[in-house]
Amino acid sequence: MSGAAVEVVLADAEAARDFGRALAGVLRAGDLVLLTGPLGAGKTTLTQGLGEGLGVRGQVASPTFIIARVHPPLGDGPPLVHVDAYRLESLDDLEALDLDASLEESVTVVEWGEGLAEVLAEDRLEITIERPQGEVADPEAADLGPRHVTVRAVGERWAGVELPH
């Protein structure tokens, strides 16, 4: 079962973080979020908002070189597991991360997970971020600018859940 897609336009980096904070309000332990978009689209920026909304410890930064980072909760909420699947080449590489051990008790966000990480959970949010200017060489230096975001809820978990828009 797939719910209807929600589409939003985010004007800048702060809007992306605000959307992430709002989205965190509907997330719970065991949820999987897949983020898709070109380099510099704002995947990590949105995840920073998720981390703030979930109330986790540590600065949320791109886990490109460490592949996965766990942010423990500051309170009673779930930890955030932030994964960058860009360098993963196969399902074996993904399984080697042993994410199954933390899926049930964490909110897991996988950047670059499309076509690979869907096998982690039947129920998930698939978020696509498009930037009108395309990919950028240095995402840290790039002005975030407006982004078109599509959030697609997949699975029974999301039946009746109103996604932020």
PEMO-V41457 format. One record per pair of residues at least 12 apart in sequence whose C-alpha atoms are under 10 Angstrom apart, sorted by the first residue. I is the first residue (numbers start at 1). J is the second residue. D is the distance in whole Angstrom. If there is no record, write none. Layout:
i->I j->J d->D
i->I j->J d->D
This chain:
i->1 j->122 d->9
i->1 j->123 d->9
i->1 j->153 d->9
i->1 j->154 d->6
i->1 j->155 d->5
i->1 j->156 d->6
i->1 j->157 d->9
i->1 j->158 d->9
i->1 j->159 d->8
i->2 j->123 d->9
i->2 j->124 d->10
i->2 j->125 d->10
i->2 j->152 d->7
i->2 j->153 d->6
i->2 j->154 d->4
i->2 j->155 d->6
i->2 j->156 d->8
i->2 j->157 d->10
i->2 j->158 d->8
i->2 j->159 d->8
i->3 j->125 d->10
i->3 j->151 d->10
i->3 j->152 d->7
i->3 j->153 d->5
i->3 j->154 d->6
i->3 j->155 d->8
i->3 j->156 d->9
i->3 j->158 d->7
i->3 j->159 d->7
i->3 j->160 d->9
i->3 j->161 d->9
i->4 j->151 d->9
i->4 j->152 d->7
i->4 j->153 d->7
i->4 j->154 d->9
i->4 j->159 d->10
i->4 j->163 d->10
i->5 j->125 d->10
i->5 j->126 d->9
i->5 j->127 d->9
i->5 j->149 d->10
i->5 j->150 d->6
i->5 j->151 d->5
i->5 j->152 d->4
i->5 j->153 d->7
i->5 j->154 d->10
i->5 j->163 d->9
i->6 j->127 d->9
i->6 j->149 d->8
i->6 j->150 d->6
i->6 j->151 d->5
i->6 j->152 d->7
i->6 j->153 d->9
i->6 j->162 d->10
i->6 j->163 d->7
i->6 j->164 d->8
i->6 j->165 d->7
i->7 j->127 d->10
i->7 j->128 d->10
i->7 j->129 d->10
i->7 j->148 d->7
i->7 j->149 d->6
i->7 j->150 d->4
i->7 j->151 d->6
i->7 j->152 d->9
i->7 j->164 d->10
i->7 j->165 d->7
i->8 j->129 d->10
i->8 j->147 d->8
i->8 j->148 d->6
i->8 j->149 d->5
i->8 j->150 d->7
i->8 j->151 d->8
i->8 j->164 d->9
i->8 j->165 d->6
i->9 j->129 d->9
i->9 j->130 d->10
i->9 j->146 d->7
i->9 j->147 d->6
i->9 j->148 d->5
i->9 j->149 d->6
i->9 j->150 d->9
i->9 j->165 d->9
i->10 j->129 d->10
i->10 j->131 d->10
i->10 j->144 d->9
i->10 j->145 d->8
i->10 j->146 d->5
i->10 j->147 d->5
i->10 j->148 d->6
i->10 j->149 d->7
i->11 j->144 d->8
i->11 j->145 d->6
i->11 j->146 d->4
i->11 j->147 d->6
i->11 j->148 d->9
i->12 j->42 d->9
i->12 j->45 d->10
i->12 j->143 d->8
i->12 j->144 d->5
i->12 j->145 d->5
i->12 j->146 d->6
i->12 j->147 d->7
i->13 j->42 d->7
i->13 j->45 d->7
i->13 j->46 d->8
i->13 j->49 d->10
i->13 j->143 d->8
i->13 j->144 d->6
i->13 j->145 d->7
i->13 j->146 d->8
i->13 j->147 d->9
i->14 j->45 d->8
i->14 j->46 d->9
i->14 j->49 d->9
i->14 j->144 d->9
i->15 j->45 d->10
i->15 j->46 d->9
i->15 j->49 d->9
i->15 j->144 d->10
i->15 j->145 d->10
i->15 j->146 d->9
i->15 j->147 d->9
i->16 j->42 d->7
i->16 j->43 d->9
i->16 j->44 d->10
i->16 j->45 d->6
i->16 j->46 d->5
i->16 j->47 d->9
i->16 j->48 d->9
i->16 j->49 d->7
i->16 j->50 d->10
i->16 j->144 d->9
i->16 j->145 d->10
i->16 j->146 d->9
i->16 j->147 d->8
i->16 j->149 d->9
i->17 j->42 d->9
i->17 j->44 d->9
i->17 j->45 d->6
i->17 j->46 d->5
i->17 j->47 d->7
i->17 j->48 d->6
i->17 j->49 d->4
i->17 j->50 d->7
i->17 j->51 d->9
i->17 j->52 d->8
i->17 j->53 d->9
i->18 j->45 d->10
i->18 j->46 d->8
i->18 j->48 d->9
i->18 j->49 d->6
i->18 j->50 d->9
i->18 j->52 d->9
i->18 j->53 d->9
i->19 j->45 d->10
i->19 j->46 d->7
i->19 j->47 d->10
i->19 j->49 d->7
i->19 j->50 d->8
i->19 j->53 d->10
i->19 j->149 d->10
i->19 j->164 d->7
i->19 j->165 d->8
i->20 j->43 d->10
i->20 j->45 d->8
i->20 j->46 d->5
i->20 j->47 d->6
i->20 j->48 d->7
i->20 j->49 d->4
i->20 j->50 d->4
i->20 j->51 d->8
i->20 j->52 d->8
i->20 j->53 d->7
i->20 j->54 d->9
i->20 j->164 d->9
i->21 j->46 d->8
i->21 j->47 d->9
i->21 j->48 d->8
i->21 j->49 d->5
i->21 j->50 d->5
i->21 j->51 d->7
i->21 j->52 d->6
i->21 j->53 d->4
i->21 j->54 d->8
i->21 j->55 d->10
i->21 j->164 d->10
i->22 j->49 d->8
i->22 j->50 d->8
i->22 j->52 d->10
i->22 j->53 d->7
i->22 j->54 d->10
i->22 j->163 d->9
i->22 j->164 d->6
i->22 j->165 d->9
i->23 j->46 d->9
i->23 j->47 d->10
i->23 j->49 d->9
i->23 j->50 d->7
i->23 j->53 d->8
i->23 j->54 d->9
i->23 j->162 d->10
i->23 j->163 d->7
i->23 j->164 d->6
i->23 j->165 d->9
i->24 j->47 d->9
i->24 j->49 d->8
i->24 j->50 d->5
i->24 j->51 d->8
i->24 j->52 d->8
i->24 j->53 d->5
i->24 j->54 d->6
i->24 j->55 d->9
i->24 j->107 d->9
i->24 j->164 d->10
i->25 j->50 d->9
i->25 j->53 d->7
i->25 j->54 d->8
i->25 j->163 d->9
i->25 j->164 d->9
i->26 j->53 d->10
i->26 j->54 d->10
i->26 j->158 d->9
i->26 j->161 d->8
i->26 j->162 d->8
i->26 j->163 d->7
i->26 j->164 d->8
i->27 j->50 d->9
i->27 j->53 d->10
i->27 j->54 d->8
i->27 j->77 d->10
i->27 j->78 d->9
i->27 j->106 d->10
i->27 j->107 d->7
i->27 j->125 d->10
i->27 j->158 d->10
i->27 j->161 d->10
i->27 j->163 d->10
i->28 j->54 d->9
i->28 j->77 d->8
i->28 j->78 d->7
i->28 j->79 d->10
i->28 j->104 d->10
i->28 j->105 d->9
i->28 j->106 d->8
i->28 j->107 d->6
i->28 j->108 d->10
i->29 j->77 d->8
i->29 j->78 d->5
i->29 j->79 d->8
i->29 j->80 d->9
i->29 j->102 d->9
i->29 j->103 d->8
i->29 j->104 d->6
i->29 j->105 d->5
i->29 j->106 d->5
i->29 j->107 d->5
i->29 j->108 d->9
i->30 j->78 d->9
i->30 j->102 d->8
i->30 j->103 d->5
i->30 j->104 d->4
i->30 j->105 d->5
i->30 j->106 d->5
i->30 j->107 d->6
i->30 j->108 d->7
i->30 j->121 d->9
i->30 j->123 d->9
i->30 j->124 d->9
i->31 j->78 d->10
i->31 j->80 d->10
i->31 j->103 d->7
i->31 j->104 d->8
i->31 j->105 d->9
i->31 j->106 d->7
i->31 j->107 d->5
i->31 j->108 d->6
i->31 j->109 d->9
i->31 j->121 d->8
i->31 j->123 d->7
i->31 j->124 d->6
i->31 j->125 d->8
i->31 j->157 d->9
i->31 j->158 d->10
i->32 j->81 d->10
i->32 j->103 d->8
i->32 j->104 d->10
i->32 j->106 d->9
i->32 j->107 d->6
i->32 j->108 d->5
i->32 j->109 d->6
i->32 j->110 d->8
i->32 j->117 d->9
i->32 j->118 d->9
i->32 j->120 d->8
i->32 j->121 d->7
i->32 j->122 d->9
i->32 j->123 d->7
i->32 j->124 d->5
i->32 j->125 d->6
i->32 j->126 d->9
i->33 j->47 d->10
i->33 j->82 d->10
i->33 j->107 d->8
i->33 j->108 d->6
i->33 j->109 d->5
i->33 j->110 d->6
i->33 j->111 d->9
i->33 j->113 d->9
i->33 j->117 d->10
i->33 j->118 d->9
i->33 j->121 d->10
i->33 j->123 d->9
i->33 j->124 d->6
i->33 j->125 d->5
i->33 j->126 d->6
i->33 j->127 d->7
i->33 j->151 d->10
i->33 j->152 d->10
i->33 j->153 d->9
i->34 j->83 d->10
i->34 j->108 d->8
i->34 j->109 d->6
i->34 j->110 d->5
i->34 j->111 d->6
i->34 j->112 d->7
i->34 j->113 d->6
i->34 j->114 d->7
i->34 j->115 d->10
i->34 j->116 d->10
i->34 j->117 d->7
i->34 j->118 d->8
i->34 j->124 d->7
i->34 j->125 d->6
i->34 j->126 d->5
i->34 j->127 d->6
i->34 j->128 d->8
i->34 j->151 d->10
i->34 j->152 d->10
i->35 j->47 d->9
i->35 j->83 d->10
i->35 j->84 d->10
i->35 j->109 d->7
i->35 j->110 d->6
i->35 j->111 d->5
i->35 j->112 d->6
i->35 j->113 d->7
i->35 j->114 d->7
i->35 j->125 d->9
i->35 j->126 d->6
i->35 j->127 d->5
i->35 j->128 d->6
i->35 j->129 d->7
i->35 j->151 d->9
i->36 j->110 d->9
i->36 j->111 d->6
i->36 j->112 d->5
i->36 j->113 d->7
i->36 j->114 d->6
i->36 j->115 d->10
i->36 j->126 d->8
i->36 j->127 d->6
i->36 j->128 d->5
i->36 j->129 d->6
i->36 j->130 d->9
i->36 j->149 d->10
i->36 j->150 d->10
i->37 j->111 d->8
i->37 j->112 d->7
i->37 j->113 d->10
i->37 j->114 d->9
i->37 j->127 d->9
i->37 j->128 d->6
i->37 j->129 d->5
i->37 j->130 d->6
i->37 j->131 d->8
i->37 j->134 d->9
i->37 j->135 d->9
i->37 j->149 d->9
i->38 j->112 d->9
i->38 j->128 d->9
i->38 j->129 d->8
i->38 j->130 d->7
i->38 j->131 d->8
i->38 j->134 d->7
i->38 j->135 d->5
i->38 j->136 d->8
i->38 j->139 d->10
i->39 j->112 d->10
i->39 j->131 d->9
i->39 j->134 d->8
i->39 j->135 d->5
i->39 j->136 d->6
i->39 j->137 d->8
i->39 j->138 d->8
i->39 j->139 d->7
i->40 j->129 d->10
i->40 j->130 d->10
i->40 j->131 d->8
i->40 j->133 d->10
i->40 j->134 d->8
i->40 j->135 d->6
i->40 j->136 d->6
i->40 j->137 d->8
i->40 j->138 d->7
i->40 j->139 d->4
i->40 j->140 d->8
i->40 j->141 d->9
i->40 j->142 d->7
i->40 j->143 d->9
i->40 j->144 d->8
i->41 j->128 d->9
i->41 j->129 d->6
i->41 j->130 d->6
i->41 j->131 d->6
i->41 j->132 d->9
i->41 j->133 d->9
i->41 j->134 d->8
i->41 j->135 d->7
i->41 j->136 d->8
i->41 j->139 d->8
i->41 j->142 d->10
i->41 j->144 d->7
i->41 j->145 d->9
i->41 j->146 d->10
i->41 j->147 d->7
i->41 j->148 d->9
i->41 j->149 d->10
i->42 j->129 d->7
i->42 j->130 d->9
i->42 j->131 d->8
i->42 j->139 d->8
i->42 j->140 d->10
i->42 j->144 d->7
i->42 j->145 d->10
i->42 j->147 d->8
i->43 j->62 d->9
i->43 j->84 d->10
i->43 j->109 d->10
i->43 j->110 d->9
i->43 j->111 d->7
i->43 j->112 d->9
i->43 j->127 d->9
i->43 j->128 d->9
i->43 j->129 d->7
i->43 j->130 d->10
i->44 j->60 d->8
i->44 j->61 d->7
i->44 j->62 d->6
i->44 j->63 d->9
i->44 j->82 d->9
i->44 j->84 d->9
i->44 j->109 d->10
i->44 j->111 d->8
i->45 j->60 d->9
i->45 j->61 d->8
i->45 j->62 d->9
i->45 j->144 d->9
i->46 j->60 d->10
i->46 j->129 d->10
i->47 j->60 d->7
i->47 j->61 d->8
i->47 j->62 d->9
i->47 j->80 d->9
i->47 j->82 d->8
i->47 j->109 d->8
i->47 j->110 d->10
i->47 j->111 d->9
i->48 j->60 d->5
i->48 j->61 d->7
i->48 j->62 d->9
i->48 j->82 d->10
i->50 j->80 d->9
i->50 j->107 d->10
i->50 j->109 d->9
i->51 j->71 d->8
i->51 j->72 d->10
i->51 j->73 d->9
i->51 j->79 d->9
i->51 j->80 d->7
i->51 j->81 d->10
i->51 j->82 d->9
i->51 j->107 d->10
i->54 j->71 d->10
i->54 j->72 d->10
i->54 j->73 d->7
i->54 j->74 d->9
i->54 j->75 d->9
i->54 j->76 d->10
i->54 j->77 d->7
i->54 j->78 d->7
i->54 j->79 d->8
i->54 j->80 d->8
i->54 j->107 d->9
i->55 j->71 d->9
i->55 j->72 d->9
i->55 j->73 d->6
i->55 j->74 d->6
i->55 j->75 d->7
i->55 j->76 d->9
i->55 j->77 d->7
i->55 j->78 d->9
i->55 j->79 d->9
i->55 j->80 d->9
i->56 j->70 d->9
i->56 j->71 d->6
i->56 j->72 d->5
i->56 j->73 d->4
i->56 j->74 d->5
i->56 j->75 d->8
i->56 j->76 d->10
i->56 j->77 d->8
i->56 j->78 d->8
i->56 j->79 d->6
i->56 j->80 d->7
i->57 j->70 d->9
i->57 j->71 d->5
i->57 j->72 d->6
i->57 j->73 d->6
i->57 j->74 d->6
i->57 j->75 d->9
i->57 j->79 d->9
i->57 j->80 d->9
i->58 j->70 d->9
i->58 j->71 d->6
i->58 j->72 d->8
i->58 j->73 d->9
i->58 j->74 d->9
i->59 j->71 d->8
i->60 j->80 d->9
i->60 j->82 d->8
i->61 j->82 d->9
i->62 j->82 d->8
i->62 j->83 d->8
i->62 j->84 d->7
i->62 j->111 d->9
i->63 j->82 d->7
i->63 j->83 d->6
i->63 j->84 d->6
i->63 j->85 d->9
i->63 j->86 d->10
i->63 j->111 d->9
i->64 j->82 d->10
i->64 j->83 d->8
i->64 j->84 d->5
i->64 j->85 d->8
i->64 j->86 d->7
i->64 j->87 d->8
i->64 j->111 d->9
i->65 j->84 d->8
i->65 j->86 d->10
i->65 j->87 d->9
i->66 j->83 d->9
i->66 j->84 d->8
i->67 j->82 d->8
i->67 j->83 d->6
i->67 j->84 d->5
i->67 j->85 d->7
i->67 j->86 d->8
i->67 j->87 d->8
i->67 j->88 d->9
i->67 j->94 d->10
i->67 j->97 d->9
i->67 j->110 d->10
i->67 j->111 d->10
i->68 j->81 d->7
i->68 j->82 d->6
i->68 j->83 d->4
i->68 j->84 d->6
i->68 j->85 d->9
i->68 j->97 d->8
i->68 j->99 d->9
i->68 j->108 d->10
i->68 j->109 d->10
i->68 j->110 d->9
i->69 j->81 d->6
i->69 j->82 d->5
i->69 j->83 d->6
i->69 j->84 d->9
i->70 j->82 d->6
i->70 j->83 d->9
i->70 j->102 d->9
i->70 j->106 d->9
i->70 j->107 d->10
i->70 j->108 d->9
i->71 j->106 d->10
i->71 j->107 d->10
i->72 j->106 d->9
i->73 j->106 d->10
i->77 j->105 d->10
i->77 j->106 d->9
i->77 j->107 d->10
i->78 j->104 d->10
i->78 j->105 d->6
i->78 j->106 d->5
i->78 j->107 d->6
i->78 j->108 d->10
i->79 j->102 d->9
i->79 j->103 d->10
i->79 j->105 d->7
i->79 j->106 d->5
i->79 j->107 d->6
i->79 j->108 d->8
i->80 j->102 d->10
i->80 j->103 d->10
i->80 j->105 d->9
i->80 j->106 d->6
i->80 j->107 d->5
i->80 j->108 d->6
i->80 j->109 d->7
i->81 j->99 d->9
i->81 j->102 d->8
i->81 j->103 d->8
i->81 j->105 d->10
i->81 j->106 d->7
i->81 j->107 d->6
i->81 j->108 d->5
i->81 j->109 d->6
i->81 j->110 d->8
i->82 j->106 d->10
i->82 j->107 d->9
i->82 j->108 d->6
i->82 j->109 d->5
i->82 j->110 d->6
i->82 j->111 d->8
i->83 j->97 d->9
i->83 j->99 d->9
i->83 j->108 d->8
i->83 j->109 d->6
i->83 j->110 d->5
i->83 j->111 d->6
i->83 j->112 d->9
i->83 j->113 d->9
i->84 j->109 d->8
i->84 j->110 d->6
i->84 j->111 d->5
i->84 j->112 d->6
i->84 j->113 d->8
i->85 j->110 d->7
i->85 j->111 d->6
i->85 j->112 d->5
i->85 j->113 d->6
i->85 j->114 d->9
i->85 j->116 d->8
i->85 j->117 d->8
i->86 j->110 d->9
i->86 j->111 d->7
i->86 j->112 d->5
i->86 j->113 d->8
i->86 j->114 d->10
i->87 j->112 d->9
i->88 j->112 d->9
i->88 j->113 d->9
i->88 j->116 d->9
i->89 j->116 d->9
i->90 j->115 d->10
i->90 j->116 d->7
i->90 j->117 d->10
i->91 j->115 d->10
i->91 j->116 d->6
i->91 j->117 d->8
i->91 j->119 d->9
i->93 j->116 d->10
i->94 j->113 d->10
i->94 j->116 d->8
i->94 j->117 d->8
i->94 j->119 d->10
i->94 j->120 d->9
i->95 j->117 d->10
i->95 j->120 d->9
i->99 j->120 d->8
i->100 j->120 d->8
i->100 j->121 d->10
i->103 j->120 d->8
i->103 j->121 d->9
i->104 j->121 d->10
i->108 j->120 d->10
i->108 j->124 d->10
i->109 j->124 d->10
i->109 j->125 d->9
i->110 j->126 d->10
i->111 j->127 d->10
i->113 j->126 d->9
i->114 j->126 d->8
i->114 j->127 d->10
i->114 j->128 d->9
i->118 j->154 d->10
i->121 j->154 d->9
i->121 j->155 d->9
i->122 j->154 d->7
i->122 j->155 d->6
i->122 j->156 d->9
i->122 j->157 d->9
i->123 j->153 d->8
i->123 j->154 d->5
i->123 j->155 d->4
i->123 j->156 d->7
i->123 j->157 d->6
i->123 j->158 d->7
i->124 j->152 d->8
i->124 j->153 d->6
i->124 j->154 d->5
i->124 j->155 d->7
i->124 j->156 d->9
i->124 j->157 d->8
i->124 j->158 d->8
i->125 j->150 d->10
i->125 j->151 d->7
i->125 j->152 d->6
i->125 j->153 d->5
i->125 j->154 d->6
i->125 j->155 d->9
i->125 j->157 d->10
i->125 j->158 d->8
i->126 j->150 d->8
i->126 j->151 d->6
i->126 j->152 d->5
i->126 j->153 d->6
i->126 j->154 d->7
i->127 j->149 d->7
i->127 j->150 d->6
i->127 j->151 d->4
i->127 j->152 d->6
i->127 j->153 d->9
i->128 j->147 d->10
i->128 j->148 d->8
i->128 j->149 d->6
i->128 j->150 d->5
i->128 j->151 d->7
i->128 j->152 d->8
i->129 j->147 d->6
i->129 j->148 d->6
i->129 j->149 d->5
i->129 j->150 d->7
i->129 j->151 d->9
i->130 j->146 d->9
i->130 j->147 d->6
i->130 j->148 d->5
i->130 j->149 d->6
i->130 j->150 d->9
i->131 j->144 d->8
i->131 j->145 d->8
i->131 j->146 d->7
i->131 j->147 d->5
i->131 j->148 d->7
i->131 j->149 d->9
i->132 j->145 d->9
i->132 j->146 d->8
i->132 j->147 d->7
i->132 j->148 d->8
i->133 j->145 d->9
i->133 j->146 d->9
i->133 j->147 d->10
i->149 j->165 d->10
i->150 j->165 d->10
i->151 j->163 d->8
i->151 j->164 d->9
i->151 j->165 d->9
